[in-house]
């Protein structure tokens, strides 16, 4: 394998990684919200990046092919993921329309007094590992990576790097929005959007399980 081929594979992985990770989804929305609140950001970013590294490694190692051969895995993950997204989305809407809203003034290095570390870790793991699209992506990533032959692990390394860069920027860069979210109205809007995104994703996750409409 030449140096140019290795570099090309790594850059391809970096580009594909950004294209697949930088999208509105449960994981990104949660990281953004916690980044604005400045709650356990380093831990959350680390969990997201490490989880992606594990999933990318599994995809390259051939886990995607195994998932495709076990018919009950994806439906079970879809149902569990949809339930979680529905609960999380409903909680966000409840915060948005509560009498006093989700008011939080972010100043200095302080954060909110809401989510404990254990709750943050649990939610991060849930939005990452209960996302059925992750397991669909594994099969795709495995095929893309293996198309690079001996350089497939360099392709995976590029994707892991993209994940680490993205979640670091999202989690810690969200602090720049703190002045905006010093106003309760901004939190109402954000939580309304979070609830809408989560409930929409829950519906889309369950859609493939519904029987086709009769002609």
ABEGO torsion letter per residue (X at the ends): XBAAAAAAAAAAAAAAAAAAABBBBAAAAAAAAAAAAGBGAAAAAAAAAAAAAAAAAAAAAGAAAAAAABAAAAAAAAAAAAAAAAAAAAAAAAAAABAAEBBBBBBEABBBABBBAAAAAAAAAAAAAABAAAAAAAAAAAAAAAAAEAAAAAAAAAAAAAAAAAAAAAAAAAAAAAAAAABAAAAAAAAAAAAAAAAAAAAAAAAAABBBBBX
